[in-house]
Amino acid sequence: MTDVAQACGVSQATVSLVLNDAPGTRISMRTREAVREAARSLGYAPPRRAKASALVAMLIDDVTCSPHVAGLIEGVSAAAAETGLLLSVIPTSGDDDTALDHLESVGARGVIYARLVTQAVAPPARLARFPAVLLNCHAEGDPYPSVVPGDLAAATTATLALLDAGHRRVGLLGGEDRLEAGRDRLAGYRRALAMRDLPLDPDLVVKDAWTPRGGAQGLRRLLALPDPATAVFCYCDRTAIGVYAAAAALGLSIPRDLSVIGFDDEPYTPELEPPLTTMELPHADMARHALEILAGILDKEGAHRRHPRMKFECPLIARASVAPPRAAQAGRRARRAGE
């Protein structure tokens, strides 16, 4: 798969999704055809499937009301059905050892070790009893294959979308420093500024703004600056909800007066007025690929000495909340009038 990916200029994850005909993925037909042609020319075929009814399990630390849980379970369940594996999903609430002891007693063949929030983990020693893949988490030294979202690259993409729309005062309503996603999204924001030769203005960065209230308060702070923000990149869609509310209270129109990009592509974002441009967090695709890796290991086709950490692309979902700044629009109208 690595050779096919390099031949096409795509990720290994994309190759897996295409060759396994994964439904619901946003991969263009042109890319699909290029991957299939490269696979044919290189003589590559997907690995054999594990024997039917072999039991595998996904251990996850938390199953709160977060919609991200549904994506993880949906992806791993669909892939298990397609590969002929019997799947058990076990919320551990932090007690991984008890769950792993139970899985050993019932003869489970493999484990997807998952976390609701992207993070570095210290896998329990008992996990080494099983072929395992880490999902939405990773470990020092990469003792197991791991699948995580590309938060840094996604934040870079989101910030560049605002900068390339003409904005030069782009604010970041960020998350908590203790969370890996918060740190990576700040790093991506900084990278985008550097790519466009713009200095970092610390006043445009508001941390701990991951709630609707935090988004509303953060926007007011950015608008109170002597040179206020004309666009904001939000840590999550909940932050954007607060931004929308605060903008309406201040008499501002989105995107005429303020451009906004969120993160997560929550189910309600297309229904906002205007529909929110956001970054998709591809939990279902990540989970599907983690199960595909595990199935390959069980078939002894995917066992490698080196365990890669695979970062999944978070696509930009372009809607109607981004537009050029009003000054730029006015300048273009003046130039057209002069012509």
C-alpha positions as CSV (number, residue, x, y, z in Angstrom):
1,M,0.0,0.0,0.0
2,T,2.9,2.3,0.7
3,D,4.2,1.9,-2.9
4,V,0.7,2.5,-4.3
5,A,0.3,5.6,-2.2
6,Q,3.7,7.0,-3.3
7,A,2.8,6.3,-7.0
8,C,-0.4,8.3,-6.7
9,G,0.7,11.0,-4.3
10,V,-2.0,10.1,-1.7
11,S,-1.9,8.7,1.8
12,Q,-1.8,5.0,2.7
13,A,-5.2,5.5,4.3
14,T,-6.7,6.7,1.0
15,V,-5.3,3.6,-0.7
16,S,-6.9,1.3,1.9
17,L,-10.3,3.1,1.6
18,V,-10.3,2.9,-2.2
19,L,-9.2,-0.7,-2.5
20,N,-11.6,-1.8,0.1
21,D,-14.5,0.1,-1.5
22,A,-15.3,1.9,1.8
23,P,-18.7,3.7,1.5
24,G,-19.3,7.2,2.6
25,T,-15.8,8.6,2.0
26,R,-15.1,11.8,0.2
27,I,-12.6,10.6,-2.3
28,S,-13.0,11.8,-5.9
29,M,-13.5,9.4,-8.7
30,R,-10.3,10.6,-10.4
31,T,-8.3,9.6,-7.2
32,R,-10.1,6.3,-7.0
33,E,-9.2,5.4,-10.6
34,A,-5.6,6.5,-10.1
35,V,-5.2,4.3,-7.0
36,R,-6.8,1.3,-8.7
37,E,-4.6,1.7,-11.8
38,A,-1.4,2.0,-9.7
39,A,-2.4,-1.1,-7.7
40,R,-2.9,-3.0,-10.9
41,S,0.4,-1.9,-12.4
42,L,2.3,-2.8,-9.2
43,G,0.5,-6.1,-8.8
44,Y,-0.9,-5.2,-5.4
45,A,-4.1,-6.8,-4.0
46,P,-5.7,-6.2,-0.6
47,P,-4.8,-8.8,2.1
48,R,-6.9,-11.9,2.7
49,R,-9.7,-11.5,5.3
50,A,-9.6,-13.0,8.7
51,K,-11.7,-16.1,9.3
52,A,-15.3,-15.5,9.8
53,S,-16.6,-15.1,13.4
54,A,-13.2,-14.4,15.0
55,L,-13.8,-12.1,17.9
56,V,-12.1,-8.7,18.2
57,A,-13.0,-5.9,20.5
58,M,-12.8,-2.1,20.6
59,L,-11.9,-0.8,24.1
60,I,-12.8,2.8,24.5
61,D,-12.4,4.9,27.7
62,D,-15.6,7.0,27.4
63,V,-19.0,6.8,25.7
64,T,-20.5,10.1,26.7
65,C,-23.1,11.9,24.5
66,S,-20.3,13.2,22.2
67,P,-21.2,12.5,18.5
68,H,-17.6,11.4,18.0
69,V,-18.4,8.1,19.7
70,A,-20.9,7.3,17.1
71,G,-18.4,7.8,14.3
72,L,-15.8,5.6,15.9
73,I,-18.3,2.8,16.5
74,E,-19.9,3.1,13.1
75,G,-16.5,2.9,11.3
76,V,-15.2,-0.1,13.2
77,S,-18.5,-2.0,13.1
78,A,-18.8,-1.6,9.3
79,A,-15.3,-2.7,8.7
80,A,-15.7,-5.7,11.0
81,A,-18.8,-6.8,9.1
82,E,-17.0,-6.5,5.8
83,T,-13.9,-8.5,7.0
84,G,-15.9,-11.3,8.6
85,L,-15.0,-10.4,12.2
86,L,-17.2,-10.5,15.2
87,L,-16.9,-7.2,17.1
88,S,-17.5,-6.3,20.7
89,V,-17.4,-2.7,21.9
90,I,-16.4,-2.3,25.5
91,P,-16.5,1.0,27.4
92,T,-13.8,0.6,30.1
93,S,-14.2,3.8,32.1
94,G,-10.5,3.6,32.7
95,D,-10.4,-0.1,33.8
96,D,-8.6,-1.5,30.8
97,D,-7.0,-4.4,32.6
98,T,-10.4,-6.0,33.6
99,A,-11.6,-5.7,30.1
100,L,-8.4,-7.2,28.7
101,D,-8.5,-10.1,31.1
102,H,-12.1,-10.8,30.1
103,L,-11.2,-10.7,26.4
104,E,-8.4,-13.2,27.0
105,S,-10.7,-15.6,28.8
106,V,-13.2,-15.6,25.9
107,G,-10.5,-16.1,23.2
108,A,-10.6,-12.7,21.6
109,R,-8.1,-12.5,18.7
110,G,-7.4,-8.8,18.5
111,V,-8.0,-5.3,20.1
112,I,-8.7,-1.8,18.9
113,Y,-7.5,0.3,21.8
114,A,-9.4,3.6,21.4
115,R,-9.7,7.0,23.1
116,L,-12.5,9.5,22.7
117,V,-10.1,12.4,22.8
118,T,-6.9,12.3,20.8
119,Q,-4.0,11.8,23.1
120,A,-0.7,10.1,23.9
121,V,-1.2,7.0,26.0
122,A,0.8,4.4,28.0
123,P,-0.9,1.2,26.8
124,P,-1.5,-1.3,29.6
125,A,1.0,-4.2,29.7
126,R,-1.9,-6.7,29.2
127,L,-2.5,-5.2,25.7
128,A,0.7,-7.0,24.5
129,R,-1.2,-10.3,24.8
130,F,-3.1,-9.4,21.6
131,P,-2.5,-8.1,18.1
132,A,-3.6,-4.5,18.7
133,V,-4.1,-1.1,16.9
134,L,-4.4,2.2,18.7
135,L,-7.3,4.4,17.5
136,N,-7.4,8.2,18.2
137,C,-4.4,7.8,20.4
138,H,-0.7,6.9,20.1
139,A,2.2,5.8,22.3
140,E,5.8,6.7,22.7
141,G,8.0,4.6,20.4
142,D,5.0,3.4,18.4
143,P,4.8,-0.1,19.9
144,Y,1.5,-0.6,18.0
145,P,0.1,0.8,14.7
146,S,-1.9,3.9,15.5
147,V,-4.5,6.0,13.6
148,V,-5.0,9.6,14.6
149,P,-6.5,12.8,13.0
150,G,-4.2,15.3,11.4
151,D,-5.1,18.2,13.6
152,L,-2.1,20.3,12.8
153,A,-2.5,20.1,9.0
154,A,-6.3,20.7,9.4
155,A,-5.7,23.9,11.4
156,T,-3.3,25.0,8.8
157,T,-5.9,24.4,6.0
158,A,-8.6,26.3,7.9
159,T,-6.4,29.3,8.7
160,L,-5.1,29.4,5.1
161,A,-8.7,29.4,3.8
162,L,-9.4,32.6,5.8
163,L,-6.1,34.2,4.8
164,D,-6.5,33.4,1.2
165,A,-10.0,34.9,1.3
166,G,-8.3,38.2,1.9
167,H,-8.3,38.4,5.7
168,R,-5.2,39.6,7.5
169,R,-6.6,39.8,11.1
170,V,-7.5,36.2,11.7
171,G,-8.3,35.2,15.3
172,L,-7.9,31.8,16.9
173,L,-10.5,30.8,19.5
174,G,-8.5,27.8,20.7
175,G,-8.8,24.9,23.1
176,E,-7.0,23.8,26.2
177,D,-3.2,23.5,26.2
178,R,-3.5,20.2,28.1
179,L,-5.2,18.6,25.1
180,E,-3.2,17.5,22.1
181,A,-5.7,18.8,19.7
182,G,-5.5,22.2,21.3
183,R,-1.8,22.3,21.0
184,D,-1.8,21.0,17.4
185,R,-4.4,23.4,16.2
186,L,-2.5,26.3,17.6
187,A,0.6,25.0,15.9
188,G,-1.3,24.7,12.6
189,Y,-2.6,28.3,12.9
190,R,0.9,29.6,13.5
191,R,2.2,27.6,10.5
192,A,-0.4,29.1,8.2
193,L,0.6,32.6,9.3
194,A,4.2,31.8,8.6
195,M,3.3,30.4,5.2
196,R,1.8,33.7,4.2
197,D,4.6,35.8,5.8
198,L,2.4,37.2,8.5
199,P,3.6,37.8,12.1
200,L,1.8,36.1,15.0
201,D,-0.2,38.6,17.1
202,P,-0.7,37.1,20.5
203,D,-3.7,39.3,21.0
204,L,-5.5,37.4,18.3
205,V,-5.2,34.0,20.2
206,V,-7.8,33.2,22.8
207,K,-7.3,29.9,24.6
208,D,-9.8,27.8,26.5
209,A,-12.6,28.9,24.2
210,W,-14.1,25.4,23.5
211,T,-17.6,26.1,24.7
212,P,-20.4,28.3,23.3
213,R,-19.8,30.7,26.1
214,G,-16.1,30.7,25.5
215,G,-16.7,31.4,21.8
216,A,-19.0,34.4,22.6
217,Q,-16.6,35.9,25.1
218,G,-13.6,35.2,22.9
219,L,-15.2,37.0,19.9
220,R,-16.0,40.1,22.0
221,R,-12.4,40.2,23.1
222,L,-11.1,39.9,19.5
223,L,-13.5,42.6,18.3
224,A,-12.4,45.0,21.1
225,L,-8.9,45.1,19.9
226,P,-7.7,48.4,18.3
227,D,-7.3,46.5,15.1
228,P,-10.1,43.9,15.4
229,A,-10.3,40.5,13.8
230,T,-12.3,40.1,10.6
231,A,-12.3,36.3,10.7
232,V,-12.0,33.6,13.3
233,F,-11.0,30.0,13.3
234,C,-12.8,28.1,16.1
235,Y,-11.4,25.2,18.0
236,C,-14.8,23.3,17.5
237,D,-18.3,23.9,16.2
238,R,-19.5,24.6,19.7
239,T,-17.2,27.5,19.9
240,A,-18.6,28.7,16.6
241,I,-22.2,28.5,18.0
242,G,-21.1,31.1,20.6
243,V,-19.4,33.2,17.9
244,Y,-22.7,33.2,15.9
245,A,-24.7,34.3,18.9
246,A,-22.3,37.1,19.9
247,A,-22.1,38.3,16.3
248,A,-25.9,38.5,16.1
249,A,-26.1,40.4,19.4
250,L,-23.5,42.9,18.2
251,G,-25.4,43.4,14.9
252,L,-22.8,41.8,12.8
253,S,-23.6,39.7,9.8
254,I,-21.8,36.4,8.9
255,P,-19.9,36.4,6.5
256,R,-20.4,40.0,5.5
257,D,-18.8,41.4,8.6
258,L,-17.1,38.3,10.0
259,S,-15.9,35.1,8.5
260,V,-16.0,31.9,10.6
261,I,-14.6,28.4,10.3
262,G,-15.4,25.7,12.9
263,F,-14.0,22.2,13.5
264,D,-15.8,18.7,13.8
265,D,-18.6,19.1,11.2
266,E,-21.3,18.5,13.8
267,P,-24.7,17.4,12.5
268,Y,-26.2,20.8,13.1
269,T,-23.6,22.9,11.2
270,P,-25.4,22.8,7.8
271,E,-28.5,24.1,9.5
272,L,-26.9,27.2,10.9
273,E,-27.6,30.6,9.3
274,P,-25.4,30.8,7.3
275,P,-24.3,27.2,7.1
276,L,-20.9,26.9,8.9
277,T,-17.7,26.2,7.0
278,T,-15.9,23.6,9.1
279,M,-13.2,20.9,9.2
280,E,-14.5,17.3,9.2
281,L,-13.1,15.1,12.0
282,P,-13.1,11.7,10.1
283,H,-13.6,9.4,13.0
284,A,-15.6,6.8,11.0
285,D,-12.9,6.6,8.4
286,M,-10.2,6.4,11.0
287,A,-12.0,3.6,12.8
288,R,-12.6,1.7,9.6
289,H,-8.9,1.8,8.7
290,A,-7.8,0.8,12.2
291,L,-10.0,-2.4,11.9
292,E,-8.6,-3.0,8.4
293,I,-5.0,-2.9,9.8
294,L,-6.0,-5.3,12.6
295,A,-7.6,-7.7,10.1
296,G,-4.4,-7.6,8.1
297,I,-2.3,-8.4,11.2
298,L,-4.6,-11.3,12.0
299,D,-4.1,-12.7,8.5
300,K,-0.4,-12.3,9.0
301,E,-0.3,-10.0,6.0
302,G,0.0,-6.8,8.0
303,A,2.6,-7.7,10.6
304,H,5.6,-5.3,10.3
305,R,8.6,-4.7,12.5
306,R,7.9,-0.9,12.2
307,H,4.6,0.3,13.4
308,P,3.6,3.6,11.7
309,R,1.5,6.4,13.1
310,M,-1.0,7.2,10.5
311,K,-2.6,10.7,10.5
312,F,-5.9,11.0,8.7
313,E,-6.7,14.1,6.7
314,C,-9.5,16.3,8.0
315,P,-11.2,17.7,4.9
316,L,-12.5,21.3,4.7
317,I,-16.3,21.4,4.4
318,A,-16.8,24.7,2.5
319,R,-20.2,26.3,3.2
320,A,-21.4,29.9,3.4
321,S,-19.6,31.4,6.5
322,V,-16.5,32.6,4.7
323,A,-16.2,35.7,2.5
324,P,-13.6,38.3,1.7
325,P,-13.4,41.2,4.2
326,R,-15.7,44.1,3.5
327,A,-12.8,46.5,2.8
328,A,-11.6,44.3,0.1
329,Q,-15.0,44.0,-1.4
330,A,-15.4,47.8,-1.4
331,G,-12.0,48.2,-3.0
332,R,-12.9,45.9,-5.8
333,R,-16.2,47.7,-6.4
334,A,-14.3,51.0,-6.6
335,R,-11.8,49.6,-9.0
336,R,-14.6,48.2,-11.2
337,A,-16.4,51.6,-11.1
338,G,-13.2,53.4,-12.2
339,E,-12.8,51.0,-15.1
